[in-house]
Amino acid sequence: MTAAVLLALLGGALVALSRQVNGRLAEASSALGASLWNHAVGLGALLLAALALGWPAWGALATVPAWAWAVYAVAVGAGTL
């Protein structure tokens, strides 16, 4: 339980830090550029963390039927509208 509380606190602190860095970057350049860098760095960090933890299990992803991928693609597409 203590580890979960500490992880939650760390996550909150990192969100606050990210917003501050993004705001300063937007002042120095543009809001679009700051958002692009924020998302690119976040994507890179998540990919590194996922690979370090051994995710995804590529063999398990290969067993998912094609119709499930289609439903997922439609849901993600509709969610971005």
Number of C-alpha atoms within 10 A of each C-alpha: 6 7 8 9 10 11 12 12 12 12 12 12 11 12 12 12 12 14 12 12 14 19 15 14 17 15 11 11 10 13 15 10 13 19 15 13 14 16 11 12 12 13 12 11 12 12 13 13 12 12 12 9 9 10 11 10 9 9 8 8 10 9 8 10 9 10 9 10 12 11 11 12 12 12 11 11 10 9 8 7 5
